């Protein structure tokens, strides 16, 4: 789960990480008031779940409170399009108004779990302000890493290694070690997937300051962090994905094509989308229906397809294991009974109770296109999308 | 022959009295697996499906000599269950549970270090050696005993792959689902290593997906160690970056996580790449035809 920058900074400051003075504002008047309170020049930063805000015009400097208010009124209520968002962008409902600090150097620090060592990994680099993958390509010698043993936690020598690696000196080394210890504690305490400060500024007067802050939380651990759950901003998500979750379909990702897909299992669902592309078409979504004992979720999946104006054909591909094919088939029939299905539906069934599933579909009298196997399903869906079969 | 599970497997089920636990215990017994014990704290002394239930794993092992465990415990308690089975000295643990917090798994891995227990999963369909033993939730009937090893990060995609193989008359030595999480107990390399020294495995089918670098690690192993042909497919060529595609581990966060990069790495070391997921069986057949001539 993602959170906004202003929320990430608030959580970081609970763990002793120094962040710029600032406040979030949701109206131009509030932005003006915050700027006045801070005094002097301020940054006005659009709060969205996407990177690349600066280049997209979502971060501006204001010399006066009036200018801060003007910038806020230009940003608020609009949508920001960055290289990480689709063409439709993401809505700006809040701006963070912050003091401007004189920056001497820009550094990078992050914590994540390394899948090779299966341990928390802290990374630091003096090449802050750019994406770490670019640094890894261009100047890998500038990235320093330490693996942390969860039994003993982050150690001071590890902090010194990273701090010296970033060419910090004197008191800054101690300060950086303290900051890193706080970051590690935050990472562990709040069940994060990623903690990232990029850039971490060294100010003209030698202090360390988190100019930007990114936190991603482990969805599987949210059950034990009610405070973090509450930070979630649904408005930043694709509306169809929010709708899917409300209808009990947790694994739905909206995509650009016109073939709506309903599949059981994440790997198979990805493979179905790949196969559709191989056959010359493209999927409108990724949808793993999961394991089910009732037909509701199947009916709701069809509601999703009807709600998505991009869907021209639906492909149902089920290989029953835990999920029973007969339950899925009943769900498809119920969907036809409950709503007007305006597109062709291709169905491929295999696995647990497949004969019963096929019987339910054929005896229902609904008009669907039967597919023999995995390939046939994708192939027929692509043909139907091109209007070659009905 | 086969790897991990066979006729000598004596299975213990953690979470045997739950809905999923009892349902799949029944299926495993029907397949011929020797289920010797179940564990559900507080339900010790009872019997379910003719299997004695114990309050803890240590006691169950002492009385039944169980040598493998399958875990159906809910996500919040699953890490504890894995460590309990490890502590009792069980050499093979298969964890089916989906949704275990990553930090819990970090602790589990730290706990497993230096111990001889092998963990498969979590968030996986389990392990089956066709005709011998099933320790998992996969559909037994689609499998056929034979000489191709299957290792996969997926569940249902693996069923499709196995069905493709079986329909072409290609049997399997063992099929291992390593699971869709970011921190699996066993990786492709671990399982390839086992298949490499298994006399009855002549070729291996590897089914990867986006996210992580497990496929690249597998490619390194294939290059240096593997003496048997490998057929590979990587799901998620069409997945957008930054989006979690169902599995916790299936998210492209960097260049290495892309399907194209993984395919490139596997192809470079001589693995045969199936052109699409519906032709994994056919690609395997071509490889087998080649090595038999």
Interface residues (C-beta under 8 A of the other chain):
Chain A: X84 X113 X115 X116 X118 X119 X120 X133 X149 X150 X151 X188 X191 X193 X218 X219 X220 X221 X223 X224 X251 X253 X255 X263 X264 X265 X266 X267 X268 X269 X270 X271 X272 X273 X274 X275 X276 X277 X278 X282 X283 X286 X288 X319 X320 X321 X322 X350 X351 X352 X373 X374 X375 X378
Chain B: X20 X75 X76 X99 X100 X101 X102 X103 X104 X105 X106 X107 X109 X110 X125 X137 X138 X139 X142 X152 X153 X154 X155 X156 X157 X158 X159 X160 X163 X164 X180 X182 X183 X207 X209 X210 X212 X213 X214 X217 X233 X235 X236 X237 X238 X239 X240 X242 X243 X244 X245 X246 X247 X248 X249 X250 X254 X255 X259 X275 X276 X277 X278 X279
